[in-house]
Structures are given as structure tokens and as C-alpha cells.
């Protein structure tokens, strides 16, 4: 098997790491909540084991350029190169006070905040945040925040029990 220069560089960067760090990388490669981080750890471990980037890309269902990009990031930055680069992507738009405000809004009705609609929409949440708190956020930010707060946007529909007697209902269900 031909050893590429990239494979050698990754192996030289991985071998001097302590056993505890190597074990942690292997653990992340077996299971991690972040699937992209899991995949990047798998790429590095497969390169350390001597697999070619084209074989790794075929096995992990990604492109060869992704494998080489991750390998270069690992060689340049070590373990921090495997982490998601968006972690330091700017300041948060919605802080705890806005989250509490959204919780308060969700427990009430939009009509309490001078809107005509009887139910909340993402647009109304965003407009209410802008009007009362002065915070301008996108609809996707509102959606992610509501999901984080476990606020469901759908109201359960009421249901009625069947007014028929049990015997009649069962007879009809058997016919259908």
C-alpha cells in the first residue's frame, strides 16, 4: 500500500499525543452526540491506521476533499482542528432575558401583545421581540430558541369521544 504524505503527517501528529488523549479520540470516533465531530475523528483514526483518503471517503460517505481538509486541519491545529469551527461564530442574539420573555409570551396569547391573531407564529414572536425588547432576530433563531425551550408551536387539537354505545361502535369498526 502506498503511503501518502498526508497520511504520514497525520500519523506523526497523532503518535506523540498522550495515551489518554488518543483514547479520548478513539472514544469520540466510536460514539459522539455531534455526528460531524464523530466523522472527523473517524477520518483521523483511519488515516493513522494507514487507510487511503479515497477509501475513507467511500467508507464514511463523504468526499475525498473533506477527508484531506480534516487531515490538514488536524496537522495544523491538532485536536482543536477536529472541532466545529462555528463555535466562536459571534455573539448570541437571544440571551436569558429574551428567553424568559419568549416563555412569558408563549404562555399568553398574541392578543395580549396587541396582535390580531389568536395563535402565535414565528413572525409574531420575532416582531414582538423587536417591538418590546428591541432585539432583531431571524425566524430560524426564534425557531431554535423555542425548540431549546421545548415550546411547541402546534396546539393540540381537541378530540371527541364516540357518542355511540360500545357494541354499536365495535360492530361498525368490524364492517369497515
Secondary structure, 3 states (H helix, E strand, C coil): CCCCHHHHHHHHHHHCCCHHHHHHHHHHHHCCCCHHHHHHHHHHHHHHCCCCHHHHHHHHCCCHHHHHHHHHHHHHHHHHHHCCHHHHCCCCCCCHHHHHHHHHHHHCCHHHHCCCCCCCCHHHHHHHHHHHHCCCCCHHHHHHHHHHCCCCCCCCCCCCCCCCCHHHHHHHHHHC
